[in-house]
Amino acid sequence: MMYLLETRERCVYVFGSERDAVAHAKGVDVEAGIWRFFDAGGAPLVAVFQGPHGQPASASGTYLLEPAPADVLRLQDILHEVRTGVVHGKLVSVAMLRELLAGAAAP
């Protein structure tokens, strides 16, 4: 499972795989800070862009996700800033997101 936080609307989208999450978040939007990534346990991930030689890294929009530095907040620590969530295309509450992160609910 993978969590994406859309920073403008403060909505968390839940995806079944990293591949699905990355396919949803365009590289240009990731670089602009519109999307933040978190793994199944809520640990933050950072996008590392891969670009052809001589072009800006984000020009290709291709990126990989790697663990963020230890000082970056976990999703659980910023849930108070989230307005809503989307799981399987359905709106869910922040309380449901909290339960998913704790493993108390199935996606």
N, C-alpha and C positions, 0 to 999 in steps of 0.2 A: 504494500500500500504506500501511496505517496500523497503528500499534502502540498497544495499550491495556494499561497496567499496572494490575492489580487489586492494590491495596496491602495488603489484609488477607492474602490467600493468596500474594501475591508471584508471581503468574502473569501472563505476557504473552500477550495474545490478538492474533492477526494478522488484519487485515481487508483486503479488496481495495480498499476505498474509504473515504473520510472519511464518506460518508453511512451506510454500513453500521456503522462504528464508533460514530458518534453515535447511531444507532438502538439500539445495544446498551447504551449507558451512559445510564441515567436521570439527568435533571438533578439530582434531589435527592441521588443518590449521588455525582455529580460534585462538587457543592458541598460535600459532606461529606468530600471528599478520597479517596474510595474508588477513583476512576479517575484515572489520569494518561495523557495523550495524547502520542504522538510521531509525527512524519511518517516517510516511507519511508526517510529517511537517518538517523533516530534523533534528530532535533532536537526539543526539547520544544515543546509547544503548550499554551496556556492557554484555558480556557473563559470566554467573555464572555457572561453571561446577558442575555436579552432578555425583559423582562416588561411586561405591560400597565401603564399609568399607574396609580399608587396601590396596586399590589400589589408584594410583594417580587419581585425579579428571578427568583428560583428557583421561584416559585410555578407559573409556566407550564412550567418544566422545559426551556424553549427556550434553546439557547445556540449560539454560533458559536465556532470555534476560530481562534486567532490565534497567531503566533509568541510564544514566551515571551521574557522578558528574557535577555540574553546570559549572565548569571551562573547560570542554571538548568542543571543537569547534563543531558547527552545520555543517551539510553538505554544507549549503549555504556559509559558511565561508571558505571552502576549495575547492570549485568548480574550482578555478583557477589552482589547482594542478591536476585536472582530465583531461584525454585525450579524453575519449569517454564514451558513455553509451550504454546499451542494454535494450530495452523494447520489450517484446513479441518476443524475439529472433532476433530483428532487431537493427542494429547499429543506434544510434541517436547522435546528437551533444550535446555538453555541454549546448548550448543555449536552446535546448529542455528540458534538465534536469532542467535547471533553471526555465523554464515555468511550468513544472510539479510541482516543489516544491512550486511555487507561486500560483498554482491552476489555472493557465491560460490555461493549455492544459490538455486534457484527455489522460490517458495512452494508 
